[in-house]
Each structure stands twice: as C-alpha cells, then as structure tokens.
Amino acid sequence: MAQVHAQLHRIARTHLYKERPGHTLQPTALVNEAYLRMFGDSHPEFADRTHFISFASRVMRRILVDYARARHAERRGGDSLRVDWDTAIELKAAGESHPVELTDLDQAIDRLSRAHPTLGELVEMRYFGGLTAEEIAIAVSRSVHVVRHELRFAQAWLRRELQ
C-alpha cells in the first residue's frame, strides 16, 4: 500500500509541477481522487509495474480532464465566486509555444490511441504519469532510443492534430 501511494504521489507531483502556481488542485488531492477511482469499488490486479503506471496515468488524466470540463461548465457555481485552474498546456516547438486546452489535448490523445495504441500509452506515461524516457523504456522493455523516437513522433502527431 505504501508503495502504491508513493508511486501515485510521485506521478501527481510530477504532473502538477508543470501547472501554474496557486491552482486549487494539489498532488495529495489528485492522489486521493485517483486512489478512490482505482480502488474504491474493486481491487484491480496489475500484471506488472507497466500495467499499474499505465492505469494510474490514465486515471489521473481522466481526473484532470474532468476537472477542466467542470471548470468550463456554465451551470457549475452560478453566481458564486469561482477560483479558476489553468488547464492550458504549453506545447513547445522550435522556440515557440502556444497554450492548448486540456480537453482538446485529451481528444487528440484519444485519436492518437485509436491510430497508434502503443503511442497513446507512451504519451500517457510521459505527460500524465510524469515518467522519463528512461523509466518508460524500462517499464515497456524497449530501448531508450526507440521510446524517445516514438515520443517525438507522437508529439509531432499531436501538434499537427491540434493545429
């Protein structure tokens, strides 16, 4: 249990480190929500570390996307004071960057996963799981060179898809 919590907290902290300071969702809150979604009603079995990281990354992605969608829903909160969380993600290429809405990125990753299932999993592990290319290579039993190449391809595919 301690290892699961520590791994989830590491993934959450890594992902939320990229967000703007002062947003309302903290790593512990993201871990708690992910834990409830992963283990609340059932006790899933994981084949290995890769399966666990992939599943946890996907759950955290869903939480962050749900959070972004809730933020955009007009019916939420009505006239009450709202604290907004910045759901834009910067995609950088050749010295330029432009923000991308998390919901748009989520849809693009879904399309990538349908076209190239393994690339979708690598993107989730990298950007939502916070793993390095070296950690992903170990987890999926591929060379670091291949993983980096596939991540570059996936990033280019997503950039083209989001333009």
N, C-alpha and C positions, 0 to 999 in steps of 0.2 A: 504494500500500500504506500509506503514512504517513497519507494522508487517511482511509482506511478505519479504521485503528487509532485515530486521533484521534477520529473520529466515534463509534466503538464505546465508547471510554473515556469520552467525554462523556456518552453515554446511560447507561452503567453508573454513573458517578459521580453523576449526577443522581438516578437511581432509588435507589441505596443511601444517599444523603444523607438520605432520608426514614426510613430504618430506625434502630433503636436503636444507640447507640454500642457498640463492642466485639463486634459479631456476627462470626461466623467468615468470612463471605464478603466479600471485598474487591473493589473495582472491577476491579483487574487480573485477578483470578481469574475474575470474571464475563466480562470481555472475552476472556480466553484460551479459556474454555469456549465462548463464543458463536462466536468465530473458528473453533474446531475444528469446531463443528457446521455452520457456514455454509460453510466452505471446505475441510474435511477431506478428503472423498472426491470432491468435484466442484468445478467452477469456475462458479458460477451467473452468469448475465448479468442485469443490472439495467437496466430501461428508463430509469429516471431516479432522481433523489435520493429521491423519494417512495417508489418501489418498494424501494429499499435500506433506508430508515428503517423502513418498514413491516415488511419481512422481518426486520431486525435486532431490532426491538422484539418481534416475535412469538417469535423465538428466545430472547431474554432472558426473556420471560415464561415460556416453557416451562422454561427452566433454573431459574428461581425457584420455579415450581410443583413441578417435580421435587424440588428441594431441600426444599420444605415437606413433600411427601409422604414423602420419605425420613426426615425428622425424625419423622414420625408413625408410621412402620412399626415395630412392636414387634420384629420379627426382626433389625433392624439393631443391632448392637453388643452385644446380650445383656446381660451383667452389667458391661460395661466402662463407664468414665467417659464421660459424654456432655456435649458443650457444645451447648446449645440456641440456635437462632437464632429470634428472634421473627418469626413470619410473619404477625402480625396487622397489618392496615392500618386506619387511622382514617378513617372516613367522617364528615365534619362537616356538620351541617345546623342552622341556626338556633341556634348556640351550644351544641349538644350533640354528643357524639361517642361512638361505640361501636366497639370493635375488630371486624374482620371477618377471618376466616381466609383466607389467600391461596388455598387450594384452593376455598373457597366462591365467592370472587370470580372465580376462573378459570372455574368452571362457569357463573356468571351472565354473564360476558362472552361465553362460547360461545353462550349462549341469545340474548343481545343481537345477536351477529353473525349468527345464523340469522334473527332477526326484522328486523334493520336492518344489513345488511352494512357500509355506509359508517360507521355509528356505531361498530361494533366496531373498525374500523380506526383511527378517530379516538381512541378510548379507549386503544388500544394505543400509539399515537404519543404521547399526552399522559402517561399514567401509567406506561407501561413504557419508553417512549422518552425521556421527560423533555423533550419539546418544549413550547414555549409555544404559545398560541393563534395568535400572530402567525406563528411558524415553521410551524405546521401549515397555516395559510391560504396561505402562500407555496408550501408543498410540494404542496398539493392544488388550487391555483389557485381558491380561493374567498375571499370577503371574511372579514375577521376577525370581523365581526358574525355572519355565518352560522355560522362554526366555533364561536364562543362559545355561540351558541344551541343548536347540535347537541350540544355537550359538556354543557351544562346539562340538556338533555333526556335524554341518555344517563346522566348522573349520577342524575337522578331515577328513571329506569327501573331502574337498578341498585339504588338504595336501596330501591325498592319490592320488587324481586325478592329482596333479601337480608333483608327483614324477616320 
